[in-house]
């Protein structure tokens, strides 16, 4: 899909087609970010949760324990999950 043309409702709303939502990786309940660009253009992208150093450090604060030492790959996964805000609070 190179481009799409949408109709604006009387309320000023548009509905994004499923193909476009799939392309953006957006599912029901997800949020969408719009950024105004020069020349009357708008950038549309899936809103992503921004991680924090607190979420990252949670893996190192003693609340998470392992029976065996973690591999580098496991540490990388924990790091990525922490920065993405995907670690569960204890």
N, C-alpha and C positions, 0 to 999 in steps of 0.2 A: 504494500500500500504506500504509494509515493506521497499522496496528499488526500485529504478528506475535506468535504464541504458539509457543514452542519447548519441546520436551521435554528434561528433564535426564536424562543417562544415569547409570548406577550409579557411574561414575567422576567425576560432577559436571561433565560436559562438555555443551555445546550446539553445534549446527551452525547457522551463519547461512545463511539461504536466499540463493541466487544473486541474486534481485531486490534484497535488502537490501545485499549486497556491491556490486552494480552501483551502487546509489544512493549508497553511500559512496565509490565510486571505488577499491575495493580489488580487487587482482588476486592470483593465487597468488604466494606468497612475500612479500607485503606484511605489515606489522605493523599491529595494531589497538590503539588506546589506549582504556582504560576509566577513567572518572573517577567515583568515588563521590559522589553528590549527597545532599542532605538528603531525608528521607522514604523511604529505601530505594530511590531511583532511581539508575540508572547512565547516564552519558553515554558513548556509543560513537562513535568517529570514527577515520578512517584516520590512522595515525601518519605524520607528515611529517618529512622530514629538516630539521634546523635548520641554517642556514648559519652561517658565521662571518666575521669581518672578514678573516681570512687568505684565505679563498676569494675574497672580494670584491677584496682588494688584489692578488691574483695577476694580475688583468687589467691592473694598473697597474705591475707590478714589472719590466717589461722582458722578461719571459719570453714575452710574447705580442707579436708584432710584426705590423704591417699594412702592406701596400704602398701603400695610400691612406688618407687620414684617415677615421676612423670617423664615421658619421652619429650624430645624437642617438639615433635608434631603435636602432642597433647598440650604442651605449653602454648604453642602457637594458636591452637583452637581455643583455649581458654582466653588468651589475650584478645583474639578477634571477637569472641562472644562478649567479653567485658566491654570493649570499646563500642560494640554495637548495641549495648544495653540489653543483652539477652541472657545475662546471668541471673538466676533466681535469687531473691533476697532471702537470707537466713534469719 
